Amino acid sequence: MNFFEDNNNILIGVAIGAIVPVLGYIAVEIIFDVLTNAGMMDEVTSGSSTRRQRTLSLIAICSNIIAVQFFKKRKFEKILNGIVTATMIYAVFWILAFKII
């Protein structure tokens, strides 16, 4: 048995769904910094910082797609429900934070 088979519950899914976007945000921010330092991407100015922040946040939320596909393939329905719940919460906060309605 593995950890996920023994702990197939919604709380584990919510935890995974909350952690993966944070790691995705960090990874994408590092990639953006590397590309900026290499001259392949424009520097962030005060006018474009909000757009870059919005883009980073959206990509981070979408990084949960990887976790969703992983657990969907293995048929861990309760964990999958938790990940989707956390993703929806992040999406609502994203909409409210950037006032895109």
Secondary structure as GFF3:
##gff-version 3
##sequence-region A 1 101
A	DSSP	alpha_helix	3	6	.	.	.	ID=ss1
A	DSSP	alpha_helix	10	37	.	.	.	ID=ss2
A	DSSP	alpha_helix	49	62	.	.	.	ID=ss3
A	DSSP	alpha_helix	64	73	.	.	.	ID=ss4
A	DSSP	alpha_helix	77	98	.	.	.	ID=ss5
###
